[in-house]
Each structure stands twice: as C-alpha cells, then as structure tokens.
C-alpha cells in the first residue's frame, strides 16, 4: 500500500482495485486507506463494495445502517440499482430482525434468501444466499452492516472476515464523522452560552493574559473586548489595593495546585474603564485547556444587591421593633404554616418561649378544640388569597382561658408570588367572658320565663281540673282565679268567667245562705282575712246536710301581702269512709289473729311430724340393727345344714333350705342398705379420701359383674379415657358402680349389652352406665332416687329389688360433692350418669 501514496484519488483507487481483486488482505488495506482518510467520508465505498462482490462472486453488495422502526439507510451498493431494490431491502430487514442477536454482538450470519423476487438460483442451480456482517455496537447502535447476495459455496472464512472488517472500517469513519460534527456543535453551543450568559465571564491564561471576555463583562467593566484581550488581567481589572493578593493567589495555584484560594465566591472591587470601582461577587475556577492552566472568573455586580439587602435589613429591623412595641400578638409563617417569627406578645399570650414558637407549626399555641375549624377557615382563605378574621381560643395560661381575635393576611412578593402568612391576635377574653355572661343571663331569663309560663299553665290546669273549689283573690280583695268546682259547690250560675274581678266579700255574702249558720260563716271569713293567718281544714255544716271542708292561706311575696287562696271541698262522705275504714281495720285484725293461731297450729303439726320422722328413722335403724343378728344366724345355719355331708337331705329339703337362704340374704342386704342409707343421710359415714384412678375403678367394677352378666349372655363393654385421679373413697365408689352395674344386668334382656363410659373435662369426671333393657317411664324418673321406689314396669315384670340401690348411689355421690342424672326410654334402655369433681 505504500506504493499507492502520492497518486490521485482516481488512479489510486484504480491501481488498488487491480491489485486487490485477488487478495482479501489487499482489499482491506485499500478500504483502510480510502475510507479512513479525513478529507473523505465514504465516497470510495461503492468501489470497495464492487471489488468485494467481484472477489467473492457476489451478485450484489450493500452497506447500510438500521434506523428507527427497522428502516434501512443505504450507505452504498453494488451494483447501484441494488441500493433501490425494495424487495432486496425487505429481505435484508426480515433476515436482520430474525438474527437480531447477531447485530447486538457485532457478528455475522449466513441464511438462504426466501423472497421470490430475490431467490433466483445461482449458476449451478443452487439457491442464492445472504451473508450479513455487523460492526460492533456503539452505545447500543450498529453504525454499519454489509450484506452480500450470492452463492454461499464460494464463501469461506476469508469472505466472512473481509466483510466484517469492511463493516468495522466504515463504522470507524462514521463514528469519527459524528464526533467531529458533535465537537463543532458543542463549540458553537458553548460560544453561544458564554456570549448569552447574564454573568460576566473572563478567562486568562497562565501568564494572566486575557483570552476571553464576553458581552456581559464588557457591560460590567466598561471595557471593550478588543481593548483588553491580551492584556494582563490584574493590571486591567483589579484595583491596586487588591492586585498583589490576586497575583499571589494565582502564582500559588500554578506552583502547588492548591485550591484554597479558589473555593467558593468572593466579594472584591473591580476597576472599570472609567477608573471607578464597583463591588462584585466573583467565582474563580481554574481550568485546563489543551494541558494549559487557565483562570476563569464568573463576575456578578452586587452593588444594587447590597443596597437592597441593607434596605431589607433596615426594613426588617423596623418591622421587628414595631412588632415588639405592638399591643397585639404577631406571628409570621411560611406557606406550609411553620412559624418563622413570633413577637413577645404572641409568646406571652400562648405561654410559649421564642424557641418553642419559632420553627413550630402554627397550631402550637392554639387550643386543640379550635384547630380543626381554624384549619378549614385558613385553608379557604389561603386558596382564595383573601383575609381571614375569626375568634378562637389559645392554650390556657395560668389556668385561665384566653380568647383572641385573629386576623391573617397573605404575604406576597413583588412579582405576586406567595411567600407566607402574617397573623395578628388581639386579646378579647374580657369581651368573650362578658358575652358569655350576658348569654348565660339571657338563657337563664328565658328559662325562668318559660318556667313561669309553664308553672302558670300547670297551675291553671290544676285549678281547673281540681275536684275542690278554689278561689284566688288579690291584695285588693278582687277575685283573680276561680274554678268550675267552686261554682258547682255553691250552685253559682254563669261559670268562673262571671266571678273573676268581683269582690271576695260580695261572693262570700252571696254563698253564705248555703251554710247552716250564714252569720257565723261571714264572721269567720272576715276574721281570717283580717288576721291573714293560714287555717287548715275546718269543717262547716251546710243547710242541706252536707259538710264542707274549708281551707284558707294568705299569699306573701318577699314579705308583701299579694292576696289569698281559698279551698272548699265536699267531705260529706268522709264519715262514711271513716266508718268503713274502721270496719276494715277490725276485720283485718281478726284475720291476723286467726292467721297467728293457724301458724301456731302449723308449727305444732310440723313438730309432731318431725318427731314422727325421727321416730321412724330411729325405728328403722333399731329394726335394721335388731334384724341383722337373727338374719345372719339364719343364713349361717342354713349354710351349715346344706354343707353337712353326714346327714343326707332330700331334694325337697335342699330346695326349701335354698329358698330360706336366698330370702334371708335378701333381707340381710335390705337391712344393710337401710343402715347405710340412714348413716349416709345423717352424715355419719366417714370417707377415706385418697387418689382414685377412674379408669381403674371402672375396670374393677366390670370384672366384678362379668360373671353374673355372662350367666345371662349379657356383654359388658367399657370405654375409659386416661385422665387425672380424683380425691375420693374408693370403697364407696366401688359400691356406687356395683349397684349401677347390678341394676343394669337385672333390668337387661338376656343376650343384651351393657356399656360403661368414663370421660372428663377440666373440672369433672363423668361415668355413664347404659343398658338396653326395659327402660323407665318418663313420669317416674324424678321419683327414682327415693327410698323403696321402683319403676312400675319392674314391679309388673316381677323383677327383684328393694328400691334402695339408687338412693344409696345418690347419697354416696353427693357425699363426694357430685351428682347423679338418669335418662331412659321405655323398651330401649336406661343411662345413669355419675358426675364426680376432680377434688372432693
């Protein structure tokens, strides 16, 4: 390739083409020399593609980029019409989409053409193939891909490597062109930003010579760019008083790279073209350009800002002084409602310190009961930009409730933007207390008026509905109220309305004829009115035989006489009622005396019955005790006779002796049950308490009764869960289970079944003995545990029994603190349940 240098572009390309037609390496070197020249882009690419197609016997070669949405950007093609072949481009897009993983890694693939327009057979009848090679992706994007169309039989490793190398070379040139364009755009953009910056920007090189001076710097300093470029920065812009320090700082940085003098903003004067000085804020930034240190400075005029700041400080000082002298509480908040200022009066009203008030939420000093309402009102006022005025409570101070009037206004900046809120509060506690007291008095007055009206209405209703005649008169002796009953008592026509306003003395004269002694009535009435002393219940006889009860009461208000109350009632029937009451009292006394005598007789009868019961109990005990000895002797001697082998007994004799023995034993058991029952009911049987295992107890009882049950073909089943022992007398509980199992066997049918179940909960054991025997009538269940009580169907069936077994079971169970229950259905069987507590 060195021989190609110095030739023209056309002759160089032609010479290279002749040399590279048979050499993949030569073709790649040609592509490097032609495509990567900086003065050219990819103008030699069609020739390179033609040489590539010739070298590997291809019908077409296309270099392209993939744009968005799968579109192809054809960079070059051979022949030229291949670049506009829509069918070929569609085939390339489809194949590239199927092999997207190859494009993502910068590889290549080989595949058969499928499109009818592009799949014509090759010279030897083989279908055409498509080989595509991709450049390595750049930022996730393939910059160049080369597609070859031809006979795949002529393609080998050299063709694949050459095609991939060509795609990579073109991608390098495209990337270089893109970077050059981007650099030019960036330089233009930076220049525009510098010139358009509102801040003055000046740049000096390491020798302090100015190399950049933007339009804002011209306006700030008064210097024109042409006047200062190339001049010393310190001499041109820095006053003599600051020049040495500035030069020293730049020299130190050049010597050591120490950024201490170039951190943050600095305030210093600058020398203008008119020889005046102006205070500026400068931000120095050392930068490197092409390896050389430059000093860049961003300058801002702060003269107006400092004057405005001073004015603001003065204004804030006046505002704070005014707020401290103001007699009202003042608080300022930001837009979030956080306090940024509070004067002493506000802190005094709320009881907060300055540290507690500033920085806290606006609700810090407000009474909790008013916060929700105030938040809604404040929110509406803030949304509309209006002013809020309302009354509210602050937190109590020194135990006293503080009421204030609040005024809130929105604080706006000069441009109309919202900055926060200003609130002023005035103490109105005295006014609120006065209003509350006035309201309380008004409410009390209205309540008093309502009560008075209610009382007057009730009084009028009471007077009108009263059975007695009632008359009210005023201090002038004129009637103000009178009811219909009064008119009826004295047969006054016209009703109460005709009497109101009349003088009391005239009405007294008018009704005096009703009484048996009219003069005496008038005299007594005048005396009462003159004395103004109350008189209770005075009976006056009437001419028609009636008796009227007369009451009088003067009315005083605050010690001042305001009239009188007269009450008149017909008590003619009172004596009859008194007589009747006396008769009733006499009858009640006689009945009470008869009841007392009956009570005495009943007590005597109860004593006799108790004595009889005790005698019966004593008799049974004595009889049982006296019977045990002869019965025992009978049983014993009967057994001796039956066991005597020396004297041969006849069968009839043996039978008779067996009957005697059986009945004697039955009587002996009856006597024993009676004695035990009496002792149990008397509490005379001590219990030998110990730990008793209920499953063991049930198992032992089943074994004891199994022989008798087996004789009748009755099956005994048991189910007992493991559990804690109980505190009980085992011997007595054995007796309980023996009685229950014996009863179950006795009342079961032959070949029947008896089941014993034992289970427990946290407090109690339950033992169920269930048979399938004759059952017990429902109306007899509540009597079953009495002495000598047997079910009627058991007696009818002739089954043996004394009626004491269940009484003994109940007495022993209750002695252990338990209880017994029974369930039964006639013809289906009976279940007796014994409940025993865990501890006696």
C-alpha positions, 0 to 999 in steps of 0.5 A: 500500500505504500506504493499507492501514496502520492497518486490521485484519488482516481488512479489510486483507487484504480491501481488498488482495485487491480491489485486487490481483486485477488487478495482479501488482505489487499482489499482491506488495506485499500478500504483502510486507506480510502475510507479512513482518510479525513478529507473523505467520508465514504465516497470510495465505498461503492468501489470497495463494495464492487471489488468485494462482490467481484472477489467473492462472486457476489451478485450484489453488495450493500452497506447500510445502517438500521434506523428507527422502526427497522428502516434501512439507510443505504450507505452504498451498493453494488451494483447501484440499482441494488441500493433501490431494490425494495424487495432486496431491502425487505429481505435484508430487514426480515433476515436482520430482525430474525438474527437480531442477536447477531447485530447486538454482538457485532457478528455475522450470519449466513441464511438462504434468501426466501423472497421470490423476487430475490431467490433466483438460483445461482449458476449451478442451480443452487439457491442464492444466499445472504451473508450479513456482517455487523460492526460492533455496537456503539452505545447500543447502535450498529453504525454499519452492516454489509450484506452480500447476495450470492452463492454461499459455496464460494464463501469461506472464512476469508469472505466472512472476515473481509466483510466484517472488517469492511463493516468495522472500517466504515463504522470507524469513519462514521463514528469519527464523522459524528464526533467531529460534527458533535465537537463543532456543535458543542463549540458553537453551543458553548460560544453561544452560552458564554456570549448569552450568559447574564454573568460576566465571564473572563478567562486568562491564561497562565501568564494572566493574559486575557483570552476571553471576555464576553458581552456581559463583562464588557457591560460590567467593566466598561471595557471593550473586548478588543481593548483588553484581550491580551492584556494582563488581567490584574493590571486591567481589572483589579484595583491596586489595593487588591492586585498583589493578593490576586497575583499571589493567589494565582502564582500559588495555584500554578506552583502547588495546585492548591485550591484554597484560594479558589473555593467558593465566591468572593466579594472584591472591587473591580476597576472599570474603564472609567477608573471607578470601582464597583463591588462584585461577587466573583467565582474563580475556577481554574481550568485546563485547556489543551494541558494549559492552566487557565483562570476563569472568573464568573463576575456578578455586580452586587452593588444594587444587591447590597443596597437592597439587602441593607434596605431589607435589613433596615426594613426588617429591623423596623418591622421587628421593633414595631412588632415588639412595641405592638399591643397585639400578638404577631406571628409570621409563617411560611406557606406550609404554616411553620412559624418563622417569627413570633413577637413577645406578645404572641409568646406571652399570650400562648405561654410559649418561649421564642424557641418553642414558637419559632420553627413550630407549626402554627397550631402550637399555641392554639387550643386543640378544640379550635384547630380543626375549624381554624384549619378549614377557615385558613385553608379557604382563605389561603386558596382564595388569597383573601383575609381571614378574621375569626375568634378562637381560643389559645392554650390556657395560661395560668389556668385561665382561658384566653380568647383572641381575635385573629386576623391573617393576611397573605404575604406576597412578593413583588412579582405576586408570588406567595411567600407566607402568612402574617397573623395578628391576635388581639386579646378579647377574653374580657369581651368573650367572658362578658358575652358569655355572661350576658348569654348565660343571663339571657338563657337563664331569663328565658328559662325562668320565663318559660318556667313561669309560663309553664308553672302558670299553665300547670297551675291553671290546669290544676285549678281547673281540673281540681275536684275542690273549689278554689278561689284566688283573690288579690291584695285588693280583695278582687277575685283573680282565679276561680274554678268550675268546682267552686261554682258547682259547690255553691250552685253559682250560675254563669261559670268562673268567667262571671266571678273573676274581678268581683269582690271576695266579700260580695261572693262570700255574702252571696254563698253564705245562705248555703251554710247552716249558720250564714252569720257565723260563716261571714264572721269567720271569713272576715276574721281570717282575712283580717288576721291573714293567718293560714287555717287548715281544714275546718269543717262547716255544716251546710243547710242541706246536710252536707259538710264542707271542708274549708281551707284558707292561706294568705299569699306573701311575696318577699314579705308583701301581702299579694292576696289569698287562696281559698279551698272548699271541698265536699267531705260529706262522705268522709264519715262514711269512709271513716266508718268503713275504714274502721270496719276494715281495720277490725276485720283485718285484725281478726284475720291476723289473729286467726292467721297467728293461731293457724301458724301456731297450729302449723308449727305444732303439726310440723313438730309432731311430724318431725318427731314422727320422722325421727321416730321412724328413722330411729325405728328403722335403724333399731329394726335394721340393727335388731334384724341383722343378728337373727338374719345372719344366724339364719343364713349361717345355719342354713349354710351349715345344714346344706354343707353337712355331708353326714346327714343326707337331705332330700331334694325337697329339703335342699330346695326349701333350705335354698329358698330360706337362704336366698330370702334371708340374704335378701333381707340381710342386704335390705337391712344393710342398705337401710343402715347405710342409707340412714348413716349416709343421710345423717352424715355419719359415714366417714370417707377415706379420701385418697387418689382414685384412678377412674379408669381403674375403678371402672375396670374393677367394677366390670370384672366384678359383674362379668360373671353374673352378666355372662350367666345371662349372655349379657356383654359388658363393654367399657370405654375409659379415657386416661385422665387425672385421679380424683380425691375420693373413697374408693370403697364407696365408689366401688359400691356406687358402680356395683349397684349401677352395674347390678341394676343394669344386668337385672333390668337387661334382656338376656343376650343384651349389652351393657356399656360403661363410659368414663370421660372428663373435662377440666373440672369433672369426671363423668361415668355413664352406665347404659343398658338396653333393657326395659327402660323407665317411664318418663313420669317416674324418673324424678321419683327414682332416687327415693327410698323403696321406689321402683319403676312400675314396669319392674314391679309388673315384670316381677323383677327383684329389688328393694328400691334402695340401690339408687338412693344409696348411689345418690347419697354416696355421690353427693357425699363426694360433692357430685351428682347423679342424672338418669335418662331412659326410654321405655323398651330401649334402655336406661343411662345413669350418669355419675358426675364426680369433681376432680377434688372432693 
